Amino acid sequence: MNVDAVRERFSSLQSGFAFFDAPGGTQVPDEVGQAIANALREASGNLGAPYATSRAVEAILARAKSDAAGFLGCSADEISFGMNMTTLDFALSRAAARDFREGDEIVTTQLDHDGGVAPWVELAEDKGLVVHVVGATDELTVDYDDLERRVGERTRVVAFAIASNATGSLADAKRICALARDAGAISWIDAVHYAAHEPIDVHELGCDVLLCSPYKFCGPHLGISYVRREVAETWRPYKARPSAATPVGRKFETGTLPYELLAGFSATIAYLETIGGMEAVRSYERDLGEHLLANLPANVTLYGPQSMDGRVPTFLFNVDGVPAVDVAHRLAEQGVGVWHADNWYCVSLASRLPEQSLRAGIAHYNTRDEVDRLLTLLGEL
């Protein structure tokens, strides 16, 4: 992958500022913004009308469904779009749980973003369900012994993040999905952080539900969900009654979709294909991640896996003797962007994390020179 050629396609990268904030949302290539603008100019309408703008919208929707299906390895009619992952998760969880009974159990993990946990916590409050939280190991990875203890005959859903947006640590998705399947439970994956760094095949993973968000991989703010057809067909959604319910993925789309953002999503997929797809992204990012880890200054404490094995290139850390908020502001003043926060939306993990920490994430448009700038500045603090 030619990173210099890649960067020329991003107006936002021309200032020289080094963006290491990809875990909170990536920069977007110009062609994606252009596709959104073109859709607003040329296809501002809705489905079902007998004229050109409506036909243009229909084509945008069909292409977006096909692109999402290719990205996740499923059929187009198993795809649903929504405002974001969290909104889709609330909608899908309520459809799934219509027939759940008091005492039924949901299993989550300490490493999960609350967008994948709060829907179940709120349902548990409404319906008398039990939410179990699987612990994390000392290296801040999933404790599989604890997971196996918590999955039982009353388990209805095993919900987990493949990649932690806080620590970057990976879960063994195939193992967890198989455990859920053997217990007769639904496997429910938050792949928002994972989809930005690794190729996905839902059939290879063996999952029932998977959600992700294009704004983490150079696209617009959207939510995308896959629900396995055999599962989706058994759910009754909450939606306006005249709205389309076929094919099966349309069941979970409430109201008018943001067609201009779907056009932007398709432009994102086209962009990724031109640079070699997610396999090329993965290879390039992992090389940069290995370089960063091999050269971390002695004054930096890294939380989570200490190598690129079992992680994506998202790094949670602190600089000895310097408050995280000060580090973030001082780096920003010198043209390097990292975030500081407390629990990183991993609410159950908060007790295992420092009161404040820093997070730097590598995206495929970052360069080795930018990584070296970050390392040098951290070492000088």
C-alpha positions as CSV (number, residue, x, y, z in Angstrom):
1,M,0.0,0.0,0.0
2,N,1.4,3.4,-1.0
3,V,0.6,5.5,2.0
4,D,1.7,8.8,0.3
5,A,-0.8,8.2,-2.5
6,V,-3.5,7.3,0.1
7,R,-2.9,10.5,2.0
8,E,-3.3,12.6,-1.1
9,R,-7.0,11.6,-1.2
10,F,-7.6,13.2,2.2
11,S,-7.9,17.0,2.4
12,S,-7.8,16.7,6.2
13,L,-4.3,15.2,6.2
14,Q,-2.7,18.0,4.3
15,S,-2.1,20.3,7.3
16,G,0.6,18.1,8.8
17,F,-1.3,17.3,11.9
18,A,-0.8,13.7,13.0
19,F,-4.2,12.1,13.8
20,F,-3.9,9.2,16.3
21,D,-7.6,9.5,17.2
22,A,-8.9,6.9,14.9
23,P,-10.5,4.8,17.7
24,G,-12.9,7.7,18.2
25,G,-13.5,8.1,14.4
26,T,-11.3,8.3,11.3
27,Q,-10.5,10.9,8.8
28,V,-12.5,10.6,5.6
29,P,-11.3,10.7,2.0
30,D,-12.6,13.5,-0.3
31,E,-14.3,11.0,-2.6
32,V,-16.6,10.0,0.2
33,G,-17.7,13.5,0.9
34,Q,-18.2,14.1,-2.8
35,A,-20.5,11.0,-3.0
36,I,-22.6,12.4,-0.2
37,A,-22.8,15.8,-1.9
38,N,-23.7,14.2,-5.2
39,A,-26.5,12.2,-3.6
40,L,-28.0,15.3,-2.0
41,R,-27.8,17.1,-5.4
42,E,-29.1,14.3,-7.6
43,A,-31.0,11.9,-5.5
44,S,-32.8,13.9,-2.8
45,G,-36.0,11.9,-2.6
46,N,-37.5,8.7,-1.3
47,L,-38.4,5.2,-2.3
48,G,-41.5,4.4,-4.3
49,A,-42.0,7.4,-6.5
50,P,-42.3,7.0,-10.3
51,Y,-39.5,9.3,-11.4
52,A,-35.7,9.7,-11.6
53,T,-34.7,10.8,-8.1
54,S,-36.7,7.9,-6.5
55,R,-35.0,5.5,-8.9
56,A,-31.6,7.0,-7.9
57,V,-32.4,6.5,-4.2
58,E,-33.4,2.9,-4.9
59,A,-30.1,2.3,-6.7
60,I,-28.1,3.9,-3.8
61,L,-29.9,1.6,-1.3
62,A,-29.4,-1.5,-3.3
63,R,-25.7,-0.8,-3.8
64,A,-25.2,0.0,-0.1
65,K,-26.8,-3.3,0.9
66,S,-24.6,-5.2,-1.5
67,D,-21.5,-3.4,-0.4
68,A,-22.2,-4.0,3.3
69,A,-22.9,-7.7,2.5
70,G,-19.6,-8.0,0.8
71,F,-17.8,-6.3,3.7
72,L,-19.3,-8.7,6.3
73,G,-19.6,-11.8,4.2
74,C,-23.3,-12.3,4.3
75,S,-26.3,-11.8,1.9
76,A,-27.6,-8.3,1.2
77,D,-31.1,-9.0,2.7
78,E,-29.4,-9.8,6.1
79,I,-28.1,-6.2,6.3
80,S,-29.9,-3.4,8.2
81,F,-28.8,0.3,8.4
82,G,-29.4,2.7,11.2
83,M,-28.3,5.9,12.8
84,N,-25.4,4.3,14.6
85,M,-24.4,1.0,16.3
86,T,-25.9,2.0,19.6
87,T,-29.3,2.9,18.2
88,L,-29.4,-0.3,16.1
89,D,-28.4,-2.3,19.2
90,F,-31.3,-0.9,21.3
91,A,-33.7,-1.6,18.4
92,L,-32.5,-5.2,17.7
93,S,-32.2,-6.1,21.4
94,R,-35.8,-5.2,22.0
95,A,-37.0,-7.2,19.0
96,A,-34.9,-10.2,20.2
97,A,-36.2,-10.0,23.8
98,R,-39.9,-9.9,23.2
99,D,-40.3,-13.4,24.5
100,F,-37.6,-13.3,27.2
101,R,-38.8,-14.2,30.6
102,E,-37.9,-13.0,34.1
103,G,-34.7,-14.7,35.2
104,D,-33.3,-15.2,31.7
105,E,-29.7,-14.3,31.5
106,I,-27.5,-12.1,29.3
107,V,-23.7,-12.5,29.3
108,T,-21.4,-9.5,28.6
109,T,-17.8,-8.8,29.3
110,Q,-15.8,-6.1,31.1
111,L,-14.1,-5.2,27.9
112,D,-17.3,-4.2,26.1
113,H,-18.2,-0.7,25.0
114,D,-21.4,0.4,26.8
115,G,-23.2,0.7,23.5
116,G,-23.2,-3.1,23.5
117,V,-24.1,-3.4,27.2
118,A,-26.6,-0.7,28.1
119,P,-29.3,-2.2,25.9
120,W,-29.2,-5.3,27.9
121,V,-28.9,-3.5,31.2
122,E,-32.0,-1.5,30.4
123,L,-33.9,-4.6,29.3
124,A,-33.0,-6.4,32.4
125,E,-34.5,-3.5,34.5
126,D,-37.7,-3.7,32.5
127,K,-38.1,-7.5,32.3
128,G,-36.3,-8.9,35.3
129,L,-33.4,-10.3,33.4
130,V,-30.0,-11.0,34.8
131,V,-26.9,-9.5,33.2
132,H,-23.6,-11.2,33.9
133,V,-20.3,-9.5,33.3
134,V,-17.4,-11.7,32.5
135,G,-14.1,-10.5,34.0
136,A,-10.8,-9.6,32.3
137,T,-7.4,-11.1,32.9
138,D,-4.5,-9.2,34.2
139,E,-3.5,-8.4,30.6
140,L,-7.0,-7.0,30.1
141,T,-8.2,-9.8,27.8
142,V,-11.4,-12.0,28.2
143,D,-11.2,-14.4,31.1
144,Y,-12.5,-17.5,29.3
145,D,-12.7,-19.6,32.5
146,D,-15.1,-17.0,33.9
147,L,-17.0,-16.9,30.6
148,E,-17.6,-20.6,30.7
149,R,-18.8,-20.5,34.3
150,R,-21.3,-17.8,33.5
151,V,-22.9,-19.3,30.4
152,G,-25.7,-21.7,31.4
153,E,-29.1,-23.1,30.6
154,R,-30.9,-19.7,31.2
155,T,-28.5,-17.8,29.0
156,R,-30.3,-16.2,26.1
157,V,-27.6,-13.9,24.6
158,V,-23.8,-13.8,24.8
159,A,-22.8,-10.3,23.8
160,F,-19.2,-9.2,23.4
161,A,-16.8,-6.9,21.6
162,I,-14.3,-8.6,19.3
163,A,-11.8,-5.8,19.8
164,S,-11.9,-3.5,22.9
165,N,-12.1,0.2,21.9
166,A,-10.2,0.9,25.1
167,T,-7.2,-1.5,25.2
168,G,-7.3,-2.9,21.6
169,S,-7.3,-6.4,23.0
170,L,-9.0,-9.1,20.9
171,A,-11.6,-11.7,21.9
172,D,-11.6,-15.2,20.4
173,A,-14.9,-14.7,18.5
174,K,-15.2,-18.2,17.1
175,R,-14.7,-19.7,20.6
176,I,-17.3,-17.5,22.2
177,C,-19.8,-18.0,19.4
178,A,-19.4,-21.7,19.6
179,L,-19.9,-21.6,23.4
180,A,-23.1,-19.6,22.9
181,R,-24.4,-21.9,20.2
182,D,-23.8,-25.0,22.4
183,A,-25.8,-23.3,25.2
184,G,-28.7,-22.5,22.8
185,A,-28.0,-18.8,23.1
186,I,-27.6,-16.0,20.5
187,S,-24.1,-14.8,19.8
188,W,-24.1,-11.0,19.6
189,I,-21.0,-9.2,18.4
190,D,-19.9,-5.6,18.7
191,A,-17.4,-5.3,15.8
192,V,-17.3,-1.5,15.7
193,H,-13.7,-1.3,16.7
194,Y,-12.7,-4.6,15.0
195,A,-14.1,-3.7,11.6
196,A,-11.7,-0.8,11.3
197,H,-8.7,-3.1,11.4
198,E,-9.5,-6.6,10.3
199,P,-11.5,-8.3,7.5
200,I,-14.8,-9.9,8.7
201,D,-16.7,-13.0,7.6
202,V,-19.7,-13.6,9.7
203,H,-20.1,-17.2,8.6
204,E,-16.5,-18.0,9.5
205,L,-17.1,-16.4,12.9
206,G,-20.3,-18.3,13.4
207,C,-22.2,-15.4,14.9
208,D,-25.9,-14.6,14.9
209,V,-25.7,-10.8,15.2
210,L,-22.9,-8.4,14.3
211,L,-22.8,-4.6,14.3
212,C,-20.3,-2.1,13.1
213,S,-20.0,1.6,12.1
214,P,-18.4,3.0,8.9
215,Y,-17.1,6.1,10.6
216,K,-14.4,3.9,12.2
217,F,-13.1,2.9,8.7
218,C,-13.1,6.2,6.8
219,G,-16.8,6.4,6.2
220,P,-19.9,8.4,7.3
221,H,-21.7,8.2,10.6
222,L,-23.9,5.1,10.2
223,G,-24.7,1.9,12.0
224,I,-24.7,-1.5,10.1
225,S,-26.1,-4.7,11.5
226,Y,-26.1,-8.3,10.3
227,V,-28.7,-10.6,11.7
228,R,-28.6,-14.2,10.5
229,R,-31.7,-14.8,8.4
230,E,-32.9,-17.8,10.5
231,V,-32.8,-15.6,13.6
232,A,-34.2,-12.5,12.1
233,E,-37.2,-14.3,10.7
234,T,-38.3,-15.2,14.2
235,W,-38.2,-11.6,15.5
236,R,-41.1,-9.0,15.4
237,P,-39.6,-5.5,15.1
238,Y,-40.8,-2.3,16.7
239,K,-41.6,0.0,13.7
240,A,-44.4,1.8,11.8
241,R,-46.8,-0.7,10.4
242,P,-46.8,0.4,6.7
243,S,-43.0,0.3,6.5
244,A,-41.4,-2.4,4.4
245,A,-40.6,-5.7,6.2
246,T,-39.2,-7.6,3.3
247,P,-36.5,-8.6,2.6
248,V,-35.8,-9.6,6.1
249,G,-33.2,-6.9,6.8
250,R,-35.7,-4.2,6.1
251,K,-37.7,-5.3,9.2
252,F,-35.3,-3.4,11.5
253,E,-35.0,-0.2,9.6
254,T,-37.3,2.4,11.1
255,G,-38.2,5.5,9.1
256,T,-36.5,7.0,6.2
257,L,-32.8,6.1,5.8
258,P,-30.1,8.7,5.2
259,Y,-29.6,7.8,1.6
260,E,-26.8,10.4,1.1
261,L,-24.8,8.7,3.9
262,L,-25.4,5.3,2.2
263,A,-23.9,6.7,-1.0
264,G,-21.0,7.8,1.1
265,F,-20.7,4.3,2.6
266,S,-20.5,2.8,-0.9
267,A,-17.8,5.3,-1.8
268,T,-15.9,4.2,1.4
269,I,-16.0,0.6,0.3
270,A,-14.9,1.5,-3.2
271,Y,-12.0,3.5,-1.7
272,L,-10.9,0.6,0.5
273,E,-11.0,-1.7,-2.5
274,T,-8.6,0.6,-4.4
275,I,-6.0,0.4,-1.7
276,G,-6.1,-3.4,-1.4
277,G,-9.0,-4.0,0.9
278,M,-8.9,-4.8,4.6
279,E,-6.2,-7.3,4.2
280,A,-3.8,-4.6,3.0
281,V,-5.0,-2.3,5.8
282,R,-4.4,-5.0,8.4
283,S,-0.9,-5.7,7.2
284,Y,0.2,-2.1,7.0
285,E,-1.3,-1.1,10.4
286,R,0.2,-4.1,12.2
287,D,3.7,-3.2,10.9
288,L,3.2,0.3,12.3
289,G,1.9,-1.1,15.6
290,E,4.9,-3.4,16.0
291,H,7.2,-0.4,15.3
292,L,5.4,1.7,18.0
293,L,5.6,-1.1,20.6
294,A,9.2,-1.9,19.9
295,N,10.1,1.8,20.5
296,L,7.9,2.9,23.4
297,P,9.9,5.2,25.7
298,A,10.7,3.9,29.1
299,N,8.5,6.6,30.7
300,V,5.3,5.1,29.1
301,T,3.2,2.5,30.8
302,L,1.1,0.4,28.4
303,Y,-2.1,-1.3,29.5
304,G,-3.3,-4.4,27.8
305,P,-1.4,-6.9,25.6
306,Q,2.2,-6.0,25.3
307,S,2.7,-7.1,21.7
308,M,0.6,-7.1,18.5
309,D,-0.4,-10.7,19.2
310,G,-4.1,-10.6,20.4
311,R,-4.7,-6.9,19.7
312,V,-5.5,-4.3,17.1
313,P,-3.3,-1.1,16.9
314,T,-5.1,0.8,19.6
315,F,-2.9,1.6,22.6
316,L,-4.0,2.6,26.1
317,F,-1.2,4.2,28.2
318,N,0.1,6.8,30.6
319,V,3.3,8.9,30.8
320,D,5.0,8.6,34.1
321,G,4.5,11.7,36.3
322,V,2.4,13.6,33.8
323,P,-1.4,13.7,34.0
324,A,-3.1,12.4,30.9
325,V,-5.0,15.6,30.2
326,D,-1.7,17.5,30.2
327,V,-0.1,15.0,27.8
328,A,-3.0,15.3,25.4
329,H,-3.0,19.1,25.4
330,R,0.8,19.3,25.0
331,L,0.8,16.8,22.1
332,A,-2.0,18.7,20.4
333,E,0.0,21.9,20.7
334,Q,2.8,20.2,18.8
335,G,0.6,18.8,16.0
336,V,-0.2,15.3,17.4
337,G,-3.7,14.2,18.3
338,V,-4.4,11.6,21.0
339,W,-7.4,11.4,23.4
340,H,-7.6,11.4,27.2
341,A,-10.5,10.0,29.2
342,D,-11.5,7.8,32.1
343,N,-13.4,4.6,31.3
344,W,-13.5,4.9,27.5
345,Y,-17.1,3.8,27.6
346,C,-16.0,0.4,29.0
347,V,-18.0,1.1,32.2
348,S,-17.4,-2.4,33.7
349,L,-13.7,-2.1,33.1
350,A,-13.4,1.3,34.9
351,S,-12.2,-0.2,38.2
352,R,-9.3,-1.9,36.4
353,L,-8.1,1.3,34.6
354,P,-6.3,4.3,35.9
355,E,-8.5,7.3,36.8
356,Q,-7.3,9.0,33.5
357,S,-5.4,7.5,30.6
358,L,-4.4,8.2,27.0
359,R,-5.3,6.4,23.9
360,A,-3.5,6.4,20.5
361,G,-4.8,4.5,17.6
362,I,-3.1,3.8,14.3
363,A,-5.1,4.0,11.0
364,H,-3.8,3.0,7.6
365,Y,-3.2,6.7,6.6
366,N,-0.7,7.1,9.4
367,T,3.0,7.0,8.5
368,R,6.1,5.7,10.3
369,D,7.3,9.3,10.6
370,E,4.2,10.2,12.4
371,V,4.6,7.3,14.8
372,D,8.2,8.4,15.4
373,R,7.0,12.0,16.1
374,L,4.6,10.6,18.7
375,L,7.3,8.4,20.3
376,T,9.8,11.3,20.5
377,L,7.3,13.7,22.1
378,L,6.2,11.1,24.7
379,G,9.9,10.4,25.5
380,E,10.5,14.1,26.1
381,L,7.6,14.7,28.5
